[in-house]
Amino acid sequence: MGLLDGFAGLFAKDMAMDLGTANTLIYLKGEGIVLNEPSVVALSRDTGKIVAVGRDAKEYLGRTPQKIVAIRPMKDGVIADFEVTSVMIKYFLRKVRKRATLFRPRLIVAVPTGITQVEKRAVIDSAEQAGARQVNLIEEPMAAAIGTGLPIHKPVGNMIVDIGGGTTEVAVISLSAVAYSESVRVAGDEANEAIIRYVQNHHQISIGENEAERVKLEIGSACPLSQTLTTDVAGKEILTGIPRSFKMSDEEIRKALTEPVNVIIESIKRTFEKTPPELASDITYSGVWLAGGGALLRGLDTLLADMLQLPIHVEQDPLTTVTRGAGTVMESIHEYQQVFIN
């Protein structure tokens, strides 16, 4: 068996995957990140057949005719629809492994810290059904800390805040383990929903998920900006159903985002309350590292620095931090055996 595994290792291209609520990223051993696509699948209602996956399927969100349904099979960072997730992983793995090789790859998958045994099993089963021969799970904040280059092996406290699509994970890491973590199901998706609610309540206009996300990326911020930003927002009047477009400013979006931003701040404060004093004192010097797409919200680092009175660092490419960390583990898998959680 060991000899067979040795051959498999020579010929199979091992991979690391960040199976996210919003996006799925894949790292191919020796090559780096080779795939970054939305975690969306479009299906035919009649036959259940797949119409589109990933980027193409995301275009269908909110725009599908009656016969097609666009599904996001990941909810809050975990599998909500097992069959569709399995199909999505299979599609992405096949896309990366352009030709079918005889040997199945090993796969490292980054998952949220609060994941249950049932959810772990679902991820492993999906990946195995999709063609992986061995699946190892790593917690997202741990992968993010490795991707950031933090000294996780040392007896020193490091804090990472990973703001993804479905969850925000706050973790203190020391000696290759998560000393304390807090996972809240408020992140990028909840921010989009807060914008949708604000526009409904204050403008009586209904907008779609993709439009809310575009507005957030274009003019969203966590604290006042030196220059006012505005953008045109398109939707339909709730009362008449007639399409309308109107202007919104960064100030309005900031008001809309107040609640999700406050939830993230509170989870960081709670993590500090539960962290042993020695590890907390390390963080006063090293500061807090932000990763995940939510770290790109303008002024979030400034707001956190004011609130916490600590140094706040934003990872240079926060969208890929978790994937790069999982990829680092894949490249030196024997050095990182202790970080796996299955």
Buried (B, 14 or more C-beta within 10 A) or exposed (E): EEEEBEEBBEEBBBBBBBBBBBBBBBBBBEEEBBBBBBBBBBBEEEEEEBBBBBEEBBBBBEEBEEEBBBBBBBBBBBBBBBEBBBBBBBBBBEBBBEEEEEBBBBBBBBBBBBBEEEBBEBBBBBBBBBBBBBBBBBBBBBBBBBBBEBEBBEEBBBBBBBBBBBBBBBBBBBEBEBBBBBBBBBBBBBBBBBBBEBBBEEBEBBBBBBBBBBBBBBBBBBBEBEEEBEBEBBBBEEEEEEEBEEEBBBBBBBEBBEBBBEBBBEBBEBBBEEBEEEBBEBBEEBBBBBBBBBBBBBBBBBBBBEEBEBBBBBBEBBBBBBBBBBBBBBBEBEEBEEBBBB
